[in-house]
Amino acid sequence: MKTGPDWGKESEQVHRGTAEKTLLAIKELKRYFEGVEKDLSQMSKKFSNREIAQGVGFAATGIHEALTYLGIVKKVIEKTERIVAKRNIVSDDETDGPP
Protein backbone atom coordinates (compact mmCIF):
# COMPACT_ATOMS: atom_id res chain seq x y z
CA MET A 1 0.00 0.00 0.00
CA LYS A 2 1.50 3.33 -1.07
CA THR A 3 1.02 6.57 0.80
CA GLY A 4 1.48 10.09 -0.50
CA PRO A 5 1.69 11.22 -4.10
CA ASP A 6 2.92 8.77 -6.71
CA TRP A 7 5.78 10.80 -8.17
CA GLY A 8 7.70 9.45 -11.10
CA LYS A 9 11.48 9.36 -11.04
CA GLU A 10 11.65 12.46 -13.26
CA SER A 11 9.34 14.46 -10.98
CA GLU A 12 11.32 13.30 -7.96
CA GLN A 13 14.56 14.51 -9.54
CA VAL A 14 12.97 17.90 -10.27
CA HIS A 15 11.81 18.13 -6.65
CA ARG A 16 15.26 17.23 -5.34
CA GLY A 17 16.91 19.74 -7.71
CA THR A 18 14.56 22.47 -6.52
CA ALA A 19 15.34 21.67 -2.89
CA GLU A 20 19.08 21.77 -3.60
CA LYS A 21 18.74 25.15 -5.34
CA THR A 22 16.73 26.48 -2.42
CA LEU A 23 19.35 25.32 0.08
CA LEU A 24 22.08 26.93 -2.00
CA ALA A 25 20.12 30.20 -2.16
CA ILE A 26 19.65 30.10 1.63
CA LYS A 27 23.40 29.57 2.08
CA GLU A 28 24.21 32.54 -0.17
CA LEU A 29 21.59 34.75 1.51
CA LYS A 30 22.92 33.77 4.93
CA ARG A 31 26.46 34.71 3.91
CA TYR A 32 25.21 38.09 2.62
CA PHE A 33 23.14 38.78 5.76
CA GLU A 34 26.07 37.89 8.02
CA GLY A 35 28.22 40.45 6.21
CA VAL A 36 25.54 43.13 6.41
CA GLU A 37 24.93 42.36 10.09
CA LYS A 38 28.64 42.72 10.83
CA ASP A 39 28.84 46.00 8.90
CA LEU A 40 25.79 47.41 10.66
CA SER A 41 27.10 46.42 14.08
CA GLN A 42 30.38 48.20 13.36
CA MET A 43 28.56 51.18 11.90
CA SER A 44 26.28 51.58 14.94
CA LYS A 45 29.36 52.05 17.14
CA LYS A 46 30.67 54.88 14.95
CA PHE A 47 27.64 57.17 15.13
CA SER A 48 27.59 59.82 17.82
CA ASN A 49 23.87 60.49 17.30
CA ARG A 50 22.12 58.08 19.64
CA GLU A 51 18.96 57.75 17.52
CA ILE A 52 20.93 56.85 14.38
CA ALA A 53 23.04 54.36 16.32
CA GLN A 54 19.91 52.76 17.77
CA GLY A 55 18.27 52.55 14.34
CA VAL A 56 21.30 50.85 12.86
CA GLY A 57 21.40 48.53 15.88
CA PHE A 58 17.74 47.62 15.36
CA ALA A 59 18.45 46.83 11.70
CA ALA A 60 21.32 44.56 12.75
CA THR A 61 19.01 42.83 15.23
CA GLY A 62 16.40 42.33 12.52
CA ILE A 63 18.96 40.75 10.23
CA HIS A 64 20.04 38.48 13.06
CA GLU A 65 16.42 37.36 13.46
CA ALA A 66 16.19 36.75 9.70
CA LEU A 67 19.29 34.54 9.95
CA THR A 68 17.60 32.55 12.72
CA TYR A 69 14.53 31.99 10.57
CA LEU A 70 16.67 31.03 7.57
CA GLY A 71 18.30 28.39 9.74
CA ILE A 72 14.88 27.02 10.67
CA VAL A 73 13.75 26.93 7.03
CA LYS A 74 16.95 25.15 6.06
CA LYS A 75 16.40 22.48 8.72
CA VAL A 76 12.80 21.96 7.59
CA ILE A 77 13.87 21.52 3.96
CA GLU A 78 16.63 19.08 4.91
CA LYS A 79 14.30 17.06 7.14
CA THR A 80 11.64 16.98 4.43
CA GLU A 81 14.21 15.71 1.93
CA ARG A 82 15.23 12.93 4.33
CA ILE A 83 11.59 11.92 4.85
CA VAL A 84 10.90 11.89 1.10
CA ALA A 85 14.04 9.83 0.46
CA LYS A 86 13.07 7.37 3.21
CA ARG A 87 9.54 7.02 1.82
CA ASN A 88 10.95 6.43 -1.65
CA ILE A 89 13.18 3.65 -0.33
CA VAL A 90 10.21 2.01 1.42
CA SER A 91 8.08 2.45 -1.72
CA ASP A 92 10.80 0.91 -3.90
CA ASP A 93 11.10 -2.02 -1.49
CA GLU A 94 7.33 -2.61 -1.66
CA THR A 95 7.29 -2.61 -5.47
CA ASP A 96 10.41 -4.81 -5.74
CA GLY A 97 9.12 -7.39 -3.27
CA PRO A 98 7.59 -10.77 -4.13
CA PRO A 99 4.39 -10.67 -6.22
MDTraj code that builds the backbone (N, CA, C; nanometers):
import mdtraj as md
import numpy as np

residues = "MET LYS THR GLY PRO ASP TRP GLY LYS GLU SER GLU GLN VAL HIS ARG GLY THR ALA GLU LYS THR LEU LEU ALA ILE LYS GLU LEU LYS ARG TYR PHE GLU GLY VAL GLU LYS ASP LEU SER GLN MET SER LYS LYS PHE SER ASN ARG GLU ILE ALA GLN GLY VAL GLY PHE ALA ALA THR GLY ILE HIS GLU ALA LEU THR TYR LEU GLY ILE VAL LYS LYS VAL ILE GLU LYS THR GLU ARG ILE VAL ALA LYS ARG ASN ILE VAL SER ASP ASP GLU THR ASP GLY PRO PRO".split()
xyz = np.array([
    [0.0837, -0.1178, 0.0000],
    [0.0000, 0.0000, 0.0000],
    [0.0881, 0.1239, 0.0000],
    [0.0697, 0.2116, -0.0968],
    [0.1505, 0.3327, -0.1068],
    [0.0795, 0.4485, -0.0385],
    [0.1589, 0.5366, 0.0205],
    [0.1025, 0.6574, 0.0800],
    [0.1664, 0.7775, 0.0134],
    [0.0932, 0.8874, 0.0093],
    [0.1476, 1.0086, -0.0502],
    [0.1359, 1.0069, -0.2004],
    [0.1803, 1.1136, -0.2644],
    [0.1693, 1.1217, -0.4095],
    [0.2587, 1.0192, -0.4783],
    [0.2162, 0.9744, -0.5936],
    [0.2924, 0.8769, -0.6705],
    [0.3767, 0.9529, -0.7729],
    [0.4900, 1.0030, -0.7296],
    [0.5776, 1.0795, -0.8171],
    [0.6610, 0.9847, -0.9009],
    [0.6793, 1.0216, -1.0262],
    [0.7698, 0.9452, -1.1100],
    [0.9129, 0.9833, -1.0772],
    [1.0054, 0.9080, -1.1298],
    [1.1475, 0.9361, -1.1036],
    [1.1865, 1.0758, -1.1542],
    [1.1312, 1.1151, -1.2694],
    [1.1651, 1.2457, -1.3260],
    [1.1153, 1.3577, -1.2347],
    [0.9918, 1.3464, -1.1869],
    [0.9344, 1.4464, -1.0985],
    [1.0127, 1.4524, -0.9676],
    [1.0538, 1.3375, -0.9199],
    [1.1316, 1.3297, -0.7963],
    [1.2655, 1.4012, -0.8125],
    [1.3282, 1.3843, -0.9279],
    [1.4559, 1.4515, -0.9540],
    [1.4372, 1.6022, -0.9614],
    [1.3266, 1.6467, -1.0208],
    [1.2970, 1.7903, -1.0274],
    [1.2787, 1.8446, -0.8865],
    [1.2035, 1.7718, -0.8035],
    [1.1812, 1.8132, -0.6652],
    [1.3134, 1.8242, -0.5894],
    [1.3974, 1.7237, -0.6041],
    [1.5261, 1.7231, -0.5342],
    [1.6142, 1.8383, -0.5829],
    [1.6129, 1.8635, -0.7152],
    [1.6908, 1.9741, -0.7705],
    [1.6430, 2.1079, -0.7179],
    [1.5119, 2.1229, -0.7064],
    [1.4560, 2.2468, -0.6525],
    [1.4974, 2.2662, -0.5071],
    [1.4927, 2.1598, -0.4291],
    [1.5338, 2.1672, -0.2886],
    [1.6816, 2.2046, -0.2779],
    [1.7646, 2.1453, -0.3630],
    [1.9079, 2.1770, -0.3602],
    [1.9325, 2.3235, -0.3958],
    [1.8598, 2.3736, -0.4958],
    [1.8742, 2.5147, -0.5337],
    [1.8289, 2.6059, -0.4213],
    [1.7220, 2.5679, -0.3537],
    [1.6726, 2.6481, -0.2419],
    [1.7747, 2.6510, -0.1293],
    [1.8331, 2.5368, -0.0983],
    [1.9348, 2.5322, 0.0080],
    [2.0568, 2.6150, -0.0290],
    [2.0955, 2.6121, -0.1552],
    [2.2078, 2.6931, -0.2003],
    [2.1746, 2.8420, -0.1885],
    [2.0537, 2.8799, -0.2265],
    [2.0120, 3.0195, -0.2156],
    [2.0096, 3.0651, -0.0701],
    [1.9649, 2.9774, 0.0197],
    [1.9646, 3.0097, 0.1626],
    [2.1072, 3.0302, 0.2116],
    [2.1988, 2.9458, 0.1675],
    [2.3396, 2.9569, 0.2082],
    [2.3987, 3.0903, 0.1621],
    [2.3694, 3.1280, 0.0368],
    [2.4206, 3.2545, -0.0167],
    [2.3581, 3.3742, 0.0550],
    [2.2269, 3.3669, 0.0804],
    [2.1592, 3.4752, 0.1508],
    [2.2113, 3.4886, 0.2927],
    [2.2372, 3.3756, 0.3569],
    [2.2916, 3.3767, 0.4926],
    [2.4283, 3.4452, 0.4947],
    [2.5125, 3.4104, 0.3993],
    [2.6456, 3.4714, 0.3913],
    [2.6347, 3.6231, 0.3734],
    [2.5423, 3.6650, 0.2860],
    [2.5207, 3.8088, 0.2616],
    [2.4712, 3.8781, 0.3886],
    [2.3689, 3.8184, 0.4543],
    [2.3141, 3.8782, 0.5759],
    [2.4185, 3.8870, 0.6867],
    [2.5021, 3.7855, 0.6988],
    [2.6066, 3.7894, 0.8020],
    [2.7016, 3.9069, 0.7785],
    [2.7357, 3.9315, 0.6524],
    [2.8220, 4.0452, 0.6206],
    [2.7546, 4.1778, 0.6513],
    [2.6278, 4.1896, 0.6140],
    [2.5535, 4.3133, 0.6413],
    [2.5382, 4.3333, 0.7911],
    [2.5081, 4.2269, 0.8631],
    [2.4928, 4.2356, 1.0087],
    [2.6228, 4.2842, 1.0733],
    [2.7334, 4.2311, 1.0293],
    [2.8644, 4.2720, 1.0829],
    [2.8910, 4.4192, 1.0528],
    [2.8635, 4.4597, 0.9282],
    [2.8845, 4.5998, 0.8898],
    [2.7962, 4.6935, 0.9709],
    [2.6698, 4.6567, 0.9892],
    [2.5785, 4.7414, 1.0657],
    [2.6204, 4.7505, 1.2118],
    [2.6655, 4.6403, 1.2683],
    [2.7101, 4.6420, 1.4078],
    [2.8295, 4.7350, 1.4252],
    [2.9230, 4.7294, 1.3305],
    [3.0381, 4.8195, 1.3365],
    [2.9954, 4.9637, 1.3146],
    [2.9026, 4.9845, 1.2230],
    [2.8558, 5.1178, 1.1902],
    [2.7826, 5.1817, 1.3085],
    [2.7049, 5.1032, 1.3821],
    [2.6284, 5.1584, 1.4941],
    [2.7205, 5.2124, 1.6029],
    [2.8399, 5.1597, 1.6131],
    [2.9360, 5.2049, 1.7138],
    [3.0026, 5.3359, 1.6734],
    [2.9981, 5.3696, 1.5449],
    [3.0666, 5.4881, 1.4947],
    [2.9822, 5.6149, 1.5043],
    [2.8499, 5.6001, 1.5125],
    [2.7641, 5.7175, 1.5131],
    [2.7577, 5.7800, 1.6516],
    [2.7703, 5.9121, 1.6552],
    [2.7588, 5.9823, 1.7822],
    [2.6122, 6.0115, 1.8142],
    [2.5287, 6.0252, 1.7102],
    [2.3873, 6.0491, 1.7304],
    [2.3224, 5.9197, 1.7798],
    [2.2664, 5.9269, 1.8990],
    [2.2115, 5.8080, 1.9639],
    [2.0976, 5.7454, 1.8833],
    [2.0100, 5.8282, 1.8267],
    [1.8961, 5.7752, 1.7516],
    [1.9413, 5.6996, 1.6269],
    [2.0409, 5.7532, 1.5577],
    [2.0926, 5.6848, 1.4384],
    [2.1584, 5.5536, 1.4789],
    [2.2375, 5.5574, 1.5847],
    [2.3044, 5.4361, 1.6315],
    [2.2025, 5.3303, 1.6715],
    [2.0949, 5.3714, 1.7380],
    [1.9915, 5.2755, 1.7770],
    [1.9213, 5.2178, 1.6543],
    [1.8916, 5.3022, 1.5562],
    [1.8267, 5.2553, 1.4339],
    [1.9108, 5.1523, 1.3616],
    [2.0389, 5.1793, 1.3517],
    [2.1297, 5.0847, 1.2863],
    [2.1378, 4.9557, 1.3679],
    [2.1386, 4.9703, 1.4997],
    [2.1396, 4.8528, 1.5876],
    [2.0139, 4.7684, 1.5711],
    [1.8996, 4.8348, 1.5582],
    [1.7742, 4.7619, 1.5361],
    [1.7774, 4.6863, 1.4031],
    [1.8333, 4.7494, 1.3010],
    [1.8451, 4.6834, 1.1702],
    [1.9330, 4.5589, 1.1826],
    [2.0430, 4.5706, 1.2547],
    [2.1317, 4.4556, 1.2750],
    [2.0595, 4.3441, 1.3500],
    [1.9783, 4.3821, 1.4478],
    [1.9014, 4.2828, 1.5230],
    [1.7998, 4.2137, 1.4326],
    [1.7352, 4.2906, 1.3458],
    [1.6396, 4.2332, 1.2518],
    [1.7053, 4.1336, 1.1575],
    [1.8232, 4.1664, 1.1112],
    [1.8964, 4.0755, 1.0226],
    [1.9349, 3.9491, 1.0987],
    [1.9709, 3.9648, 1.2247],
    [2.0039, 3.8476, 1.3060],
    [1.8822, 3.7558, 1.3186],
    [1.7650, 3.8157, 1.3390],
    [1.6418, 3.7365, 1.3460],
    [1.6156, 3.6656, 1.2130],
    [1.6388, 3.7356, 1.1028],
    [1.6191, 3.6751, 0.9703],
    [1.7124, 3.5549, 0.9537],
    [1.8339, 3.5665, 1.0019],
    [1.9289, 3.4542, 0.9946],
    [1.8782, 3.3348, 1.0754],
    [1.8174, 3.3628, 1.1897],
    [1.7603, 3.2555, 1.2716],
    [1.6504, 3.1834, 1.1945],
    [1.5616, 3.2600, 1.1325],
    [1.4531, 3.1988, 1.0568],
    [1.5047, 3.1237, 0.9345],
    [1.6075, 3.1746, 0.8699],
    [1.6674, 3.1033, 0.7568],
    [1.7201, 2.9670, 0.8018],
    [1.7799, 2.9648, 0.9189],
    [1.8303, 2.8391, 0.9743],
    [1.7175, 2.7390, 0.9964],
    [1.6027, 2.7892, 1.0447],
    [1.4878, 2.7023, 1.0672],
    [1.4360, 2.6480, 0.9345],
    [1.4227, 2.7348, 0.8349],
    [1.3746, 2.6928, 0.7031],
    [1.4683, 2.5882, 0.6436],
    [1.5977, 2.6100, 0.6583],
    [1.6953, 2.5150, 0.6056],
    [1.6779, 2.3776, 0.6704],
    [1.6585, 2.3755, 0.8016],
    [1.6404, 2.2476, 0.8717],
    [1.5129, 2.1780, 0.8267],
    [1.4062, 2.2552, 0.8050],
    [1.2801, 2.1961, 0.7591],
    [1.2976, 2.1343, 0.6209],
    [1.3644, 2.2050, 0.5316],
    [1.3866, 2.1521, 0.3963],
    [1.4704, 2.0249, 0.4019],
    [1.5772, 2.0266, 0.4808],
    [1.6628, 1.9080, 0.4909],
    [1.5873, 1.7892, 0.5496],
    [1.5060, 1.8146, 0.6529],
    [1.4304, 1.7058, 0.7141],
    [1.3266, 1.6511, 0.6161],
    [1.2612, 1.7406, 0.5429],
    [1.1635, 1.6975, 0.4434],
    [1.2296, 1.6109, 0.3375],
    [1.3482, 1.6508, 0.2932],
    [1.4206, 1.5709, 0.1930],
    [1.4542, 1.4323, 0.2470],
    [1.4932, 1.4240, 0.3736],
    [1.5234, 1.2932, 0.4331],
    [1.3977, 1.2061, 0.4394],
    [1.2841, 1.2673, 0.4765],
    [1.1588, 1.1918, 0.4852],
    [1.1173, 1.1420, 0.3476],
    [1.1261, 1.2285, 0.2468],
    [1.0896, 1.1887, 0.1100],
    [1.1801, 1.0765, 0.0623],
    [1.3097, 1.0874, 0.0879],
    [1.4039, 0.9828, 0.0462],
    [1.3716, 0.8509, 0.1163],
    [1.3398, 0.8584, 0.2453],
    [1.3075, 0.7369, 0.3214],
    [1.1797, 0.6732, 0.2675],
    [1.0785, 0.7555, 0.2383],
    [0.9537, 0.7019, 0.1823],
    [0.9780, 0.6384, 0.0463],
    [1.0650, 0.6979, -0.0329],
    [1.0947, 0.6428, -0.1649],
    [1.1638, 0.5073, -0.1530],
    [1.2506, 0.4926, -0.0547],
    [1.3184, 0.3647, -0.0330],
    [1.2157, 0.2591, 0.0067],
    [1.1247, 0.2950, 0.0985],
    [1.0208, 0.2013, 0.1423],
    [0.9308, 0.1672, 0.0239],
    [0.8941, 0.2668, -0.0553],
    [0.8082, 0.2453, -0.1716],
    [0.8757, 0.1535, -0.2737],
    [1.0048, 0.1763, -0.2976],
    [1.0800, 0.0908, -0.3896],
    [1.0862, -0.0531, -0.3393],
    [1.1047, -0.0690, -0.2081],
    [1.1101, -0.2016, -0.1495],
    [0.9767, -0.2749, -0.1660],
    [0.8662, -0.1990, -0.1532],
    [0.7332, -0.2612, -0.1665],
    [0.7079, -0.3047, -0.3103],
    [0.7529, -0.2266, -0.4065],
    [0.7289, -0.2614, -0.5465],
    [0.8252, -0.3695, -0.5963],
    [0.9419, -0.3811, -0.5333],
    [1.0405, -0.4808, -0.5745],
    [1.0214, -0.6147, -0.5040],
    [0.9332, -0.6176, -0.4050],
    [0.9119, -0.7392, -0.3270],
    [0.8462, -0.8488, -0.4082],
    [0.8217, -0.9627, -0.3437],
    [0.7588, -1.0774, -0.4131],
    [0.6182, -1.0421, -0.4578],
    [0.5730, -1.0978, -0.5698],
    [0.4389, -1.0673, -0.6223],
    [0.3274, -1.1236, -0.5402],
])
top = md.Topology()
chain = top.add_chain()
for i, resn in enumerate(residues, 1):
    res = top.add_residue(resn, chain, resSeq=i)
    for name in ("N", "CA", "C"):
        top.add_atom(name, md.element.get_by_symbol(name[0]), res)
traj = md.Trajectory(xyz[None], top)
